[in-house]
Amino acid sequence: MSKKILVLPGDGIGAEIVDEATKVLDCLCGEFGLDVEMDEALVGGAAIDATGVPLPETTLEMAKEADAILLGAVGGHKWESLDISVRPEKGLLGLRAGLGLFANLRPAILYPQLADASTLKPEVVSGLNLMIVRELTGGIYFGQPRGIRTLESGERQGFNTLVYKESEVERICKVAFEIAKKRDGRVCSVDKANVLECTEMWREVAIETAKAYPEIELSHMYVDNAAMQLVRAPKQFDVMVTTNMFGDILSDCAAMLTGSIGMLPSASLNESGQGMYEPIHGSAPDIAGQGVANPLATILSVAMMLRYTLDESEMADRIEQAVNTVLDQGLRTPDIYSEGTIKVGTEEMGSAVIAALKA
């Protein structure tokens, strides 16, 4: 029975990179018998332009009916003057909340061919392979009350609420522990328990949840130290689990250890295994339409989709091996280019991956 994939190109470079990823899916269907159906819808700024809202109800309904969602990126300078309640990013948050996508998996893997592209010394990052598990539907991004108010003095005051329930912490920790069982068996829970009561509770729940996973080694680290350790000795980590905001920040930090944010995919899963898959970089409006964006993170997001939602691990392996092959061939988009390699554009890189798949 065909699996349904909803494609959401979004804004900026989204359409360009998603186009290459869907070509990869078409190749897998034609060459290796993958059975999927793809449909497309609007989200983000593109949806605002067409419908006036960042997440049309039709898009959310189509997403709920799909087995998996492939997202490009949302946002851009064009919509920054809009009220925050209707900016493109609200479409992304609405999808996460509407689908219950509470677990964000962000791998940071350094491909050996790109060791020189990292801003850190090769001996510090060589062999890096860590997974950041970020809670995605709670925390300060969703907490109420929130807003901007005017005090009696006439001065404005902004306020947001950091809030988590025990059950929310428990389920994201379980995801991290289950992933660690398939890796090196170590989980580092990142919090700020020394100053934030909410994350003091987070740590307590993590410790209690870990009792059901005696084979997993659980450690704890304050987020400021974790940020420092990521650039000092990143290979000490196996799986990191943390709050929505901390995970947002740390995963982008970890991305640069790998040479380029353009190389890293992500998965956002709900309790039924339905997932939304997207590169972790943004819409990059400054290079949109130039044909230079790196499509590999989006293509690798397809590999994660095949592995975590569509139960097609062999197909996922094929994609990852094809990406390795094109990197071995020396092909590089501008973000990962270095002297002695071959600079290519978005379409050329996508075509090279397809050629490697067929080889």
Rosetta blueprint (number, residue, H / E / L):
1 M L
2 S L
3 K E
4 K E
5 I E
6 L E
7 V E
8 L E
9 P E
10 G E
11 D L
12 G L
13 I L
14 G H
15 A H
16 E H
17 I H
18 V H
19 D H
20 E H
21 A H
22 T H
23 K H
24 V H
25 L H
26 D H
27 C H
28 L H
29 C H
30 G H
31 E H
32 F H
33 G L
34 L L
35 D L
36 V E
37 E E
38 M E
39 D E
40 E E
41 A L
42 L L
43 V L
44 G L
45 G H
46 A H
47 A H
48 I H
49 D H
50 A H
51 T H
52 G L
53 V L
54 P L
55 L L
56 P L
57 E H
58 T H
59 T H
60 L H
61 E H
62 M H
63 A H
64 K H
65 E H
66 A L
67 D L
68 A E
69 I E
70 L E
71 L E
72 G E
73 A E
74 V L
75 G L
76 G L
77 H H
78 K H
79 W H
80 E L
81 S L
82 L L
83 D L
84 I H
85 S H
86 V H
87 R L
88 P L
89 E H
90 K H
91 G H
92 L H
93 L H
94 G H
95 L H
96 R H
97 A H
98 G H
99 L H
100 G L
101 L L
102 F L
103 A E
104 N E
105 L E
106 R E
107 P E
108 A E
109 I E
110 L L
111 Y L
112 P H
113 Q H
114 L H
115 A H
116 D H
117 A H
118 S L
119 T L
120 L L
121 K L
122 P H
123 E H
124 V H
125 V H
126 S L
127 G L
128 L L
129 N E
130 L E
131 M E
132 I E
133 V E
134 R E
135 E E
136 L L
137 T L
138 G L
139 G H
140 I H
141 Y H
142 F L
143 G L
144 Q L
145 P L
146 R L
147 G E
148 I E
149 R E
150 T E
151 L L
152 E L
153 S L
154 G L
155 E L
156 R E
157 Q E
158 G E
159 F E
160 N L
161 T L
162 L L
163 V L
164 Y L
165 K L
166 E H
167 S H
168 E H
169 V H
170 E H
171 R H
172 I H
173 C H
174 K H
175 V H
176 A H
177 F H
178 E H
179 I H
180 A H
181 K H
182 K L
183 R L
184 D L
185 G L
186 R E
187 V E
188 C E
189 S E
190 V E
191 D E
192 K L
193 A L
194 N L
195 V L
196 L L
197 E H
198 C H
199 T H
200 E H
201 M H
202 W H
203 R H
204 E H
205 V H
206 A H
207 I H
208 E H
209 T H
210 A H
211 K L
212 A L
213 Y L
214 P L
215 E L
216 I L
217 E E
218 L E
219 S E
220 H E
221 M E
222 Y E
223 V H
224 D H
225 N H
226 A H
227 A H
228 M H
229 Q H
230 L H
231 V H
232 R H
233 A L
234 P H
235 K H
236 Q H
237 F L
238 D L
239 V E
240 M E
241 V E
242 T E
243 T L
244 N H
245 M H
246 F H
247 G H
248 D H
249 I H
250 L H
251 S H
252 D H
253 C H
254 A H
255 A H
256 M H
257 L H
258 T L
259 G L
260 S L
261 I H
262 G H
263 M H
264 L L
265 P E
266 S E
267 A E
268 S E
269 L E
270 N L
271 E L
272 S L
273 G L
274 Q L
275 G E
276 M E
277 Y E
278 E E
279 P E
280 I L
281 H L
282 G L
283 S L
284 A L
285 P L
286 D L
287 I L
288 A L
289 G L
290 Q L
291 G L
292 V L
293 A L
294 N L
295 P L
296 L H
297 A H
298 T H
299 I H
300 L H
301 S H
302 V H
303 A H
304 M H
305 M H
306 L H
307 R H
308 Y H
309 T L
310 L L
311 D L
312 E L
313 S H
314 E H
315 M H
316 A H
317 D H
318 R H
319 I H
320 E H
321 Q H
322 A H
323 V H
324 N H
325 T H
326 V H
327 L H
328 D H
329 Q L
330 G L
331 L E
332 R E
333 T L
334 P H
335 D H
336 I H
337 Y L
338 S L
339 E L
340 G L
341 T L
342 I E
343 K E
344 V L
345 G L
346 T H
347 E H
348 E H
349 M H
350 G H
351 S H
352 A H
353 V H
354 I H
355 A H
356 A H
357 L H
358 K H
359 A L
